[in-house]
């Protein structure tokens, strides 16, 4: 079991930057991959970025490649998502998530929200034009 709490969201102008933080507690964070997803009301949850348990690999959605950087500091039980050059279409509620199993995970699985058992409450990011 793991509990996750996001912070760092808010209202920003197009072209601006945000750094989202995910504070984790529980035994699974340091051994499992984690990711960021986002969701607009009435739409499917969308993959944003993922990072392996030991940070050896990162994965990004095409929509944020070149603008987002996912990272983690396991010793501090923290995950991060840095987003630059924000666009109005980035507006969504952003969720931190931890994969349901430890160790290695494939890139296909890492993109699927159903593969994650642990979720934060989400935090709103709104990008104005």
Buried (B, 14 or more C-beta within 10 A) or exposed (E): EBBBEBEBBEEBEEEEEBBBBBBBEEEBBBBBBBBBBBBEEEEEBBBBBBBBBEBEBBBBBEBBEEBBBBBBEBEEBBBBBBBBEBBEEBBBBBBBBBBBEBEEBEEEBBBEBEBBBBBBEBBEBBBEE
